[in-house]
């Protein structure tokens, strides 16, 4: 490592909002590859919940949106693997947004204002 570079520890990187959608993407891919149907939605909701812990509402919504896009893209009954929203997608979006916002709301540190 060069003298002008700083080492970034994983723990410090995980605290920021940028790593959470990235982690949600890859973990949701694993969940979608492992489970089908409602089990896949539950697994992605768990991923969203875990990735939204301690984050702002905006970061939690970004994480939920990443999870929803993967669920929609891989659970399409007409054309699997293609992003094609269908009837139950609003309900899935609400489940994932609720999971993300609940984690954010319950674990976010409040400023002393």
Secondary structure as GFF3:
##gff-version 3
##sequence-region A 1 113
A	DSSP	alpha_helix	10	15	.	.	.	ID=ss1
A	DSSP	alpha_helix	18	34	.	.	.	ID=ss2
A	DSSP	alpha_helix	37	52	.	.	.	ID=ss3
A	DSSP	alpha_helix	57	74	.	.	.	ID=ss4
A	DSSP	alpha_helix	89	107	.	.	.	ID=ss5
###
